[in-house]
Amino acid sequence: MTTRKHPPIRRDWLSKTLAGFVCGGLIALGSSGLLVTGFAGMPLPTLGQLAMWLLAPVWLGVMSGVYFFASGLRAWLWLGGASALILGLMLALRTT
């Protein structure tokens, strides 16, 4: 009887998790802010609910997809760049 040898757990799981938690939170907040900025004419109760309920799926989507990156450094670089882009876009749209 042969036993199947499982590959060891990768060491960068903590780095990927933190990248998904921090940068994913920023991406979720930024996408919610872009929604609020883009639909400013919508009534506030509806817009507030849409912005609030957008946070969880975006954040959880990033958190679950972060483990597809090859390394923790790549996760930080890509998600950090995406969050900087989204927050910069939101800031640029708010100031105009």
C-alpha positions in Angstrom: 0.0 0.0 0.0 1.4 3.3 -1.0 0.7 6.5 0.9 0.1 9.7 -1.0 2.5 12.4 -0.1 0.7 15.8 0.1 2.6 18.9 -0.8 3.5 21.1 2.2 1.6 24.2 3.0 3.1 27.2 1.3 4.8 29.6 3.6 3.3 32.8 2.1 -0.3 32.1 3.0 -0.1 34.7 5.8 1.2 37.3 3.4 -1.5 36.5 0.9 -4.2 36.6 3.6 -3.0 40.0 4.8 -2.8 41.4 1.3 -6.4 40.2 0.7 -7.6 41.7 4.0 -5.9 45.1 3.7 -5.9 45.7 0.0 -9.2 43.9 -0.5 -10.8 46.2 2.1 -9.4 49.3 0.3 -10.7 47.9 -3.0 -14.1 47.3 -1.6 -14.3 50.8 0.0 -13.0 52.4 -3.2 -15.5 50.6 -5.4 -18.3 51.6 -3.0 -17.0 55.2 -3.2 -17.0 55.0 -7.0 -20.6 53.8 -6.9 -21.6 56.7 -4.7 -19.7 59.2 -6.9 -21.1 57.7 -10.2 -24.8 57.6 -9.1 -24.9 60.9 -7.1 -28.4 61.7 -8.4 -30.0 58.6 -6.8 -32.0 59.0 -3.6 -29.7 58.8 -0.6 -31.4 55.8 1.2 -31.2 53.7 -2.0 -27.6 54.8 -2.7 -26.5 54.2 0.8 -27.9 50.6 0.8 -26.3 49.8 -2.5 -22.9 51.2 -1.4 -23.2 49.3 1.9 -24.1 46.0 0.3 -21.4 46.3 -2.3 -18.7 46.1 0.3 -19.1 42.4 1.4 -19.1 40.7 -2.1 -16.2 42.7 -3.4 -14.1 42.2 -0.2 -14.9 38.5 0.0 -14.2 38.0 -3.7 -10.8 39.6 -3.3 -10.1 37.5 -0.2 -11.0 34.3 -1.9 -9.1 35.1 -5.0 -5.9 36.1 -3.4 -4.7 32.5 -3.1 -4.4 32.2 -6.8 -1.4 34.5 -6.8 2.0 32.8 -7.2 3.5 34.5 -4.2 2.6 36.9 -1.4 4.7 39.6 -2.9 2.8 39.4 -6.2 -0.5 39.6 -4.3 0.7 42.7 -2.4 1.9 44.3 -5.6 -1.2 43.6 -7.8 -3.8 44.3 -5.1 -1.9 47.4 -3.9 -1.7 48.7 -7.4 -5.4 48.0 -7.9 -6.4 49.7 -4.7 -4.2 52.7 -5.4 -5.8 53.0 -8.9 -9.4 52.7 -7.6 -8.8 55.2 -4.7 -7.0 57.6 -7.1 -9.8 57.4 -9.6 -12.3 58.0 -6.8 -10.3 61.0 -5.6 -10.0 62.4 -9.1 -13.8 62.1 -9.7 -14.7 63.7 -6.4 -12.5 66.8 -6.9 -13.9 67.6 -10.4 
